[in-house]
Amino acid sequence: MAGHSKFKNIMHRKGAQDKKRSAMFSKLSREITVAAKMGMPDPDMNPRLRLAVNAAKAQSMPKDNIQRAIDKASAQDGENYEEVRYEGYGPGGSAIIVEALTDNRNRTATNIRTAFSKNGGNLGTEGSVAHGFERLGLIFYPADAGSEDKILEAAMEAGAEDIASSDDGHEIWTAAEDLHQVASDLEKSLGEAETVKLAWKPNLTVDMDEKNASTLLKLIDALDDDDDVQTVWGNYDISDEVMEKLD
């Protein structure tokens, strides 16, 4: 069940980049507003909103900002965001899935196409790479949340499907429809997770050499810098040795 953690490779996280904190808060706010609009504005009654609020709390987003984003959902003159998924190919044969929330599809599509073409990739059609991924729930705990045995036992008890532990932390995978329940059960035994979200998990990963990894990271940064982009997922694996050369 356990294995080497590839979470840091699979999903490009903005959390470490403090200089982009305001942009990150903006993206978190947008997700909260959309989640509140799609269901009840109460996190206890709306699983997606609860995940969005927890994600915002994990990044130390102020309570006032969170409440403002929830209130925005009921405002008559608020922006109307829609969920859009883009799929494409990056350097070295990597496959990339981009999830966005946008109020202007044409603008977002143009920006994402440009980011791919300028950084060694090309945008594909819907479904072109998603078949190489599984849609699953992902719960991430930092390494200090407990030993691998403790996390494994708690995850199995909660009904998780898989767990991978490494020095970076523990990633717990669930069926998409079980994510909310498993996360709630784990919270009782392990406390609040660092990340709880629906994820795209690649069936196979592609190893990146130094040259391809360098171009790929530029592509991911370009995508991540777009205000409409929420998450970037990929099937790439960059070894610690290659990462050290790039730092």
N, C-alpha and C positions, 0 to 999 in steps of 0.2 A: 504493500500500500504506500509506504513512504518512498521518497526518491529525492533526487537533487532538485533544489528549488530553482525554477527559471522565471519566477514572477518578475524579477527586476528586468529581465530581458523581454518578456512577453508584453508587458504593458509599460509604456513610457510615462513615468509619473512626474508631475510638476512639483511635488511637495518639497523637494530639496532646494528648489530655486527660489529663495526668499525674495529676490529682486522682482520676481513675477507674481508676488503675492496678490496684488490688486487684481491682476488679470485672472488669477485662480479664483478669487472671491467672486468675480463677475460670472465665471462659468458655474460655480457652485450655486450662486443665486438663481441663475437661469434654470438649472435643473430643479431646484426647489419650487420655483414658480410653475414650471410645466407639470411637475408631479402633483402640486396642489390643485392645479386646474383640471387635471384628469380624474381626480377623485375627491375625497373629503379633504378640507384644509386642516384636518387634525391628524398628526403623525401616528397616533395610536390606532386610528381607523383606516389609515392609508399606508400600506407597506412600502410603496415606492417613495412616498414623501418621508417616511421614517428613515429609509436608507439614505436619502439625500440630506436630511438634517444631520444624521450621524456622521456622514462624510464631511459635512461642513464643520461640525464640532471637532472632528479629528484634526482638522487643519486650523483650529483655534479661531474660527470665524465668530465674531461677536454675536451675542444673542439678538441684539437689535437688528443686525443685518439679516439674520435668519427670519425673524418675524416680518420684516419689511418685504422680503421675497415671498413669503406666504401670503401676505396681504395683497401683494401685487396681482395675485391670481384672480382675485374677485373684482379688481378695478376694471371698469368698463372700457377705459381708454388704453389698457395695457397692450403691449406687443403680443402678437400671436406667433409663437414659435412652433415649428414642426420638427419632428425627428427625421433625420436623413442619414442613410449609411452609404459610404463610398468605399469601393474596393479597388485595389491596384497592386502593381508590382514595383518593388524597390530594387536597389542594387543587389547583385549576387544571387538573383533568383528568389529574393524574399517576397512574401505576400503580406500586404498591409490592409487592415480594416480601420476605417475612420468613422467615428460616430459624431454627429453634429446636431445641434439645435439651432435652427435658423429662421429668420423672418423674411429671408430673401434667397430663395433657392439658386437663382442665377448667379448672384454674387458669390455665394459659398462654393458652387461648382467650379466657377472660373478660378477662384483663389486656390482651391485644392488641386485642380488640374495643373495650374502654374507651379505649385510647390513640387508636384511629382516630376514635371518635365524639366525643371531647373536643377533637380537633385538626383539625376540618374534613374528615375523611375517613370512609369506611365500609368495613368488612370485607366482602370478596366470597367467593364459593365457590371451591373448588379448581379451577384451570384458567381462572378468570375473567380474569386478566391475563397468565398465563405464555405464552400464545400470541403475545404481543408481544415476547417475549425469546428469545434463543438460549442454550442451556446450553453454555458454552465453558470452556476453561482460560485462566486469566489469570496472567501473570508480570509483576511490576512491578519495575523498576530505577530508582533515583534518577538525577537528571540527571547527576551526576558519575561515573556508571558508564562513560560514554563518549560520543562524538559520535553524532549520529543515524545517520550512515553506518556507523559501527563496529557499533552495535547492530543496525541493519537487516541488515548482512552476516551477523552472528552468528546472528540470528533465522532468516534464510532458510536458512542452512547447517544449523540445528538442526531445520528442518521446521515452523516457525511459519506460521500462516495470515495474520496481519495484525500491523502494528505502528503505534502512534501515539506520537509524541514531542512534548513541549512543555517549557516551563520547569520544570514539576513533575517530569518524569521520563519514562520510557519504559514504555509498556504493550504487552506482547506477548501476542497472542491465539492460542490453539491449539484444535484439536479436543479435546473433553473427554477422549477416550481417549488422546490423545497428550501430555497435560499432564506426566506424570511423566518421560517420555523426553526431551521438549524441555527441561524444566527441568534435568535432569541434564546434557544436552549443553551448555546455556548456562552452567551453573556452571563447566564446565571452561575456557570462554573468557572469561567475564565475572565469575566469582566468584559468591557466594551472592546470590540475589535478595532484595529486601525483602518481596515477597509472592508466594506461589505457591498458587493455590487455584482451585477450580471456581467459576465466576461466572455470573451472569445478565446477558447483554449485551442492551440494548434495541435493537430494529430501528429505532425512531424515537424521538427525544427531544422533550420538550415544554418550551418556554421558560417560565420562571416570572417574573412581574412581582414587584415588591417586596412587595406585600401577600400574595400566594400563597406566595412564597418564605419569608416570615417564619413563616406558619402551618405550612408544610411542615417547616421545620427543627425546630419545636416537636414535631411529630408524630414525626419521626425520633429526636429526643432521648428522647422518652417511650418509644418502642419499644426504643431502644438501652439505656435504663436498666433494662429488665427482665432479670433474671438469666438467664432461659431463652433469650433472644434471642441468637443467634450473629452473624447478619449481616443488614443491611437493604440491599436493592437497589432502585433506582428508575429511571424513564425520564425524570427531570427534568433540566433544564439551567438552572443559575443563572449568569448572566453575572457577570464580575468587577465590573462597574459596580453591579449590584444587591447583590452580596455586600458591597461597600464601604459601601453605605448601611445595611446591616444590622449591620455590625460596631460 
